[in-house]
Amino acid sequence: MTRLNKNIFYFITLLTVFVYLSCDKGDNQKPWGISKIYMPQASIMNGGSTNIYAVPLNNGINNYAVDTVKNTIDIDLGVYRSGLETLNSFTVKVAADVDTTNSIIAGGSIANAALLPADVYSIPSSITVPDGKREATFHLTIDRAKLIANYGSYYNKKLVLTVRISNPTRYELNQSLSRTVVVINAATFMPVPPVINLLKGSDMSAASAAYWTIVPQDNGIGSGRTPSNIVFNGVLSWSNGTGNVTSNDAVYQAFQVTAGKKYRFSADVTSTGTANNSSFEMFFGATKPSSGGQYSDNYYIGFNTWTAGACSKTPITKGNMADVGCIGPGVGQQGLFTATVTGTIYFVIKGCSYGGNLGTITLDNITISEEP
């Protein structure tokens, strides 16, 4: 056989082997490997290191559907089987894992988190993947109407629920991906609730005067008192005459709080900027103001012309009292305070001058509301 014929023979032989092999199943088509069952959503965010599944997803993909007729939110979840074995049907149990959820919330890894309330959601008790299929989907369904009606204060929370699969009828679980920590941005689905003012008569109209009580304070003033001129005429207008006078009066209203809860105070205030030897102060006290007393229970914020950095002098002061007040523990708190008792406390406004004058100070739209 010549050299050329030998080369042709070798080429034909190799081609025949190649064709034969290419007609056989490749390794990627043969049943092999260990089949594992897991929840794909457990690894979608960060490869499964936290099992967190954000709703909506941060990449803008809608992983939920809102049923506008039933007013429900259907969050996509599912199971998947890996490996190349024959695709036989299997079933897994599905359940909410509240204990794990509470542990995650207590750990603080999810900011502003709250447990998704049990009475607003449903999930199936099991899910079946049929023959010939790798996966099946199911939904965590939330009653949106009930969520808004009963848990309106959750509107700015991250609502968390761990959903777990278990007890497969065939194959094995991938334990590390057998639970999904669903983290729902409630603001996507819930409206901002209306602010409920715990005070009455906050518009300071003439009719609102019925909700407020004026009591003179003393602290040794005696017969030298100049009564404050306190008028409800669309704003609460507070002045104490002209020249240098001595006056001390308080206006208050009772309202209800719960110990440990946070509340927010705000009020539109203006001052002519002519005050001297005077103060104008706000309190959230547990004691009721008395006539002839000197109220000092739980001072929050105010003006005070005697202190360094005094305000209510020049220039004219105008704004939210929670922001422009210059003295007291409420400075810099944006109006927030925490109740230390449960029951009745008193919002008290006190204005006084000792050989000075307040000028004219007005208050309007006074609001105290519970924080969500």
N, C-alpha and C positions, 0 to 999 in steps of 0.2 A: 504494500500500500504506500502510495506516494505521500510526501509530507502534506500536500494540499488536501488530499482525500482524508488523511487522518484528522486534520483540523475541522473539516466539514462534518465528519462523523462525531467528533467531540461536541460540536456546536448543536447538532440535532439531538444528541443524547441529553445535553443540558436543558434544551428547550422542552423536551418531552417531560423531564422531571419537573420543571417549573410549572408547566401546564397541569400536570397531575396534582402537584401540591396546591396550586391556586384553586383547583376544583374542590379540594377538601376543605372542611371547616377550619377557620383560623382560631387561635386561642381565644380571641375576644368574642367568638361565637359559641364556645363550648361551655356547658354548665360547669362552673367552678366557683370557688370562694365560699366564705361563710355568709349566709344571708342574715342581715340585721334589720330590725324594725325601729324606726325613729320618727320624730316629728321634725319635718324640714324647717319649720318656723323657729325651732330652738337654736338653729345655727345661722339664721339669715342676717343677723346684725353684726356679730363679731366672731363668727366661726364656732359658736357654742361655748365661749368662755364664761358668759353670764346667763345664757339662755333667754335673754331679753328680746322681746318681740314688740316693737313700738307700733302703736296704732294712732294716727296714720304712720306709715313708714317714713323715715327721714328723707328718703330719696324721692318722695312725691308719688310713689306707686300706691294706688288705692288698694288696700288689703282688707277692705270692708265694703259693705253696701248698706245704704239707708233705705228702708222700706217706708215710703211716705204714707202708704195706706195703713199699715199696721203700726207705724211709728216705732219701728225697731231698728237696731243696728246689728247687722250680721257680720261678725269678724271671722275671716278665713283662717281655718286651721286644718290640719290633716295628718295622715300617716303615710310612710313610704317604706318600701322594702328594697334593700340593696342586694348585690350579688347577682349571679347569672344562673342560678338554679331555675328549674321550671316554675313558672308563675302560678302557684296554687293559691286558692282562696285562704284567707285567715281573718280572724276577728280579734280586736283588742278592747279592753275596757277603757272608758274615759271618765275622769272625775276631776273635780276642783280640789286642789291641795291647799287648804286654808292655812294649815300650820306652817308650811314652808313660806307661804305668802307673808304671814305675820312676822316671821323671822327676818325675811328680806326687808320689810318695812322698818322693823325695829333696828336693823343694822345701819340704816341711813344711807345706803348706796343709791337710792332713788329719792331725789329731792321732792319735798312736798307731796309725799305719797299717802294714799289712803286705800284701804281694802275695798274692792268692788263689792257693794252690798249684796248679800245673798238673795234678797227678794227682787232684784232687778234683772237677773240673768238666768239663762238655762243653757245646758249642753246635753248632748246625747249620752246615754250610759255606756254605749259601745259603738264601734264603727267596724264595718266589714269591707275588706278589699276583695273583690270577686276574682275568680279564675281569669288568668290572662292579663291581669292588671298589677302594676307595681304600687299604686297609690289610690287613696280615696280622701275626699275632703269632707269636713263637717264645719259647723259654725258655733261660736260662742255668741248667743243671741241676747241682746240687751233691750229691755223694755225702756225705750227712751222717754216716753211720757211719764212713767213712774219715777225714773231717775231724776227728771227735772222737778216733778211735783214734790217728791219726798226728800230729795238730797240736793236742793238748789245751791246750798253753800259749798258743794263740791266742785263748782264750775271751774275753779282754777287749780284743781288737784290733778295728780297723776293717779288714776284708778288702776289698781294692780290686782291681778289674779293669776295664780299658777295653775295651769291645766296639765294633767299627767295622764299618760297611757300606761297600761299594765296588762298582765295575764294574757299574752298572745296564745291563740289556739295552735299556732304553728310558728316555727322559726324562733329567733331570740331577740330580746330587746337590746338596743344600744342604750345602756342605762344613762350615760351622760347626756343623751339627747332625748330622753323619754319624758321630759317636762318642758313646758314653754311658759316663760314668765311674761304674760301679756300686760303691757303698760299702755294705758289709754290716756291720751291727752284730752281731758274732759272738756276743755275750752272749745274743741272742735265741734262738739255735739250739744253743748249746753249754753244757754244764754247767760249773760251777766245778770244776777238777780237784782231787783230794785233795792235801793238802800232804804231800810226801815229805820226811821228816826225814833229813838226812844223818848225824845222830848216832845211835848205838845206846845202849840202856840209858838213855833220857832220862826214864823214869818214876822213876828213883832207888830202885827196889826193891832188896832185898838181892841178887837175882840180877844186877842191872844193874852191880854193882861189877866184874864180870868185864871190862867194856868200858872201864873207866877205870884210869889209872895215877896213883899218888900218888908224888911225889918231894919230898924235903926241899930247901928252898933255904937259902942261907947268908948271904952278904953280911956276913961277919965275926962271925956269932953265936957260932960255936964251941961250947964246952962249956956255955954259958949257955942253950942252946936249951930251950924247952918245946914238945914235939911237939903239933901240932894234933890235935884229936879230930874225925876226919872219918868220918862214919857214913852208910851207905846203908840207910835204913829206911823207904822210901816217899817220903822227901825226902832230899836231900843236906844233912845237918846238920853245920855247921862251927862249932867253938868251940875255945878254947885255955885252958881252966882258969879259975881265979879270981885276983883280984888283978891286979897289974901284972906282966906276963910279956913275954918276947921269944920270938916264934915266926915262922916263915916257911916255908910249904909250898905246893905246887902240885898240882893235879889236871888231867889232860889226856886228850884223845882225838884221834886223827888222823881227817881226812876229806878228800874229794876236791873240788876246785874247778876251774873253767876261767877263765883270765885274761880280764878284761873283763866277765864276767857279774856280775849283781847277786844278792846273797843277803840273807836276812832272818833276824835273830837275835831270839829271845824266850826268856824264862825267868821263872817265877814266883819271886819273892824275898820273904823277910821278914827283918827285923832287929829285935832287941829294943830297939834305940835306945840301948844303953849303951856302944857302942864309943868308945874313946879311944886316941889315939896308934896308930891302926891304919888299914889299907886292905884292900879286898876288890875284886879287879880281874879283868877279862876281856880276853883277848888272842886275836888270830887271826894267829899267827906262822908263818913258813915254816921256822923251826928247831925241832928237838925239844928239849923241856926236859931239862936234865941235873941229876942229883943234886948238890947243893952249889953250883949256880949261882944266878944272880939273874935270872929271866926278865924280858925287857923288849921282846920282839919284837912290834911292831905292836899296841900297847895300844889297846883300843877304848873301854871304858867301865868305871866302877866307883864304889865308895865310897871316900872319903878324908877322914879327920877332921882332917887338917892344913891343908887348903886353905880359902880363903874360900868361904862357901856350902856348907860341908861337910855331907855327908849320912851316914846310918847312926848319927847321934847321936839325940837326942830330937827329935820323937816317934817312935814305932814306924814303921818303913818297911815298906810292903807294896805289891806291884804287879808290873808287868812290869819286869825289870831294864833293858830298853831305854828305858823311860820314866822310871824313878825314879833311875837312876844319875846322879851329879852331876858327874862329871869324865871327861874323855877326848873324843876326836874323835867318838864315837858319840852324844854328847848332842844331842838334837833331831833325830836321823836316823831315828827310829822303827825302829831295829834294822837298817837297811839298810847294807850295805857292798859294795864292789866288789873282786873278787879281782884281784890283780896278777900272779899266777903260775898256771900250769896244773899240776895234780898234787896232791900231799899238802900240806896245811897242818894246823896244830894249834890246836884250841880249848883254851885254857889258863885255868884259874881259879886265882888266887893270893891267899891270905890271909895277912896278917902283922901283927904288933904289935911295937912297940919300946918297952918299959916301959909297956905299956898293955894293953888287952883288947878282943877282938872282940865280947864278949857271945856271943850265938848267932845265926848267920845260916843260913837254909835256902834251898836252890834246888830247883826241881822243874819238870818238863815243859820241859826245855831243848830248843829247836827251832832248827835251822839249815836253811833251805830255799832252793832256787833260785827267784828271781823269774821269772815268765813274761816 
